[in-house]
Amino acid sequence: MFDKNKFAGRVQSLRKSIDLNQQQLAGAIGVTKSTISRIESASRAASIEIIYALANYFDVSIDYLVGRSDDLKRY
């Protein structure tokens, strides 16, 4: 089952690891700052399009982002 809390934590951790604020990340993937805020607080599920955009932006696998794997590498 999809774990919104794990996903939220990974998005926030990846964003902070490159010293990006929510507004900058939102602009980079074409969503609003409030969307990023709600994703990071686990109060909103992300669409597959947003998950894909985040995985591409951070250059990680979707499996890592959604918690199916602890391996950061893209396949």
C-alpha positions in Angstrom: 0.0 0.0 0.0 1.1 3.5 -0.8 2.6 5.3 2.3 1.9 9.0 2.0 4.0 9.8 5.0 7.1 8.1 3.5 6.5 9.8 0.2 6.1 13.2 1.9 9.3 12.7 3.9 11.3 11.7 0.9 10.1 14.6 -1.2 10.9 17.0 1.6 14.3 15.4 2.3 15.3 15.5 -1.4 14.2 19.1 -1.7 16.1 20.2 1.4 19.2 18.3 0.4 19.7 20.6 -2.6 18.7 23.7 -0.6 15.5 24.4 -2.5 12.4 26.0 -1.0 8.9 24.8 -1.8 8.2 27.7 -4.2 11.3 26.9 -6.3 10.4 23.2 -6.5 6.9 24.0 -7.4 8.1 26.3 -10.3 10.5 23.7 -11.5 7.9 21.0 -11.9 4.9 23.2 -12.9 2.7 23.0 -9.8 1.8 25.5 -7.1 3.7 26.0 -3.8 0.5 24.8 -1.9 0.6 21.5 -3.8 4.2 20.9 -2.7 3.3 22.0 0.9 0.3 19.6 1.0 2.4 16.7 -0.5 5.1 17.3 2.1 2.6 17.4 4.9 1.0 14.2 3.6 -2.4 15.9 3.4 -2.6 15.4 -0.4 -1.9 12.5 -2.6 0.1 13.2 -5.7 -1.0 12.3 -9.2 1.2 10.0 -11.2 2.2 13.0 -13.3 3.5 14.8 -10.3 5.3 11.7 -9.0 6.9 11.3 -12.4 7.9 15.0 -12.5 9.4 14.8 -9.0 11.3 11.6 -9.8 12.7 13.2 -13.0 13.6 16.4 -11.2 15.5 14.7 -8.4 16.9 12.0 -10.7 15.6 9.2 -8.5 13.4 6.2 -9.2 9.7 6.4 -8.7 10.1 3.2 -6.6 12.4 5.1 -4.2 10.2 8.2 -4.1 7.0 6.2 -3.2 8.8 4.0 -0.7 8.9 0.7 -2.7 12.7 0.7 -2.6 15.5 2.3 -0.6 17.7 2.5 -3.7 18.0 6.0 -5.0 19.2 4.9 -8.5 17.0 5.3 -11.5 16.6 2.2 -13.8 
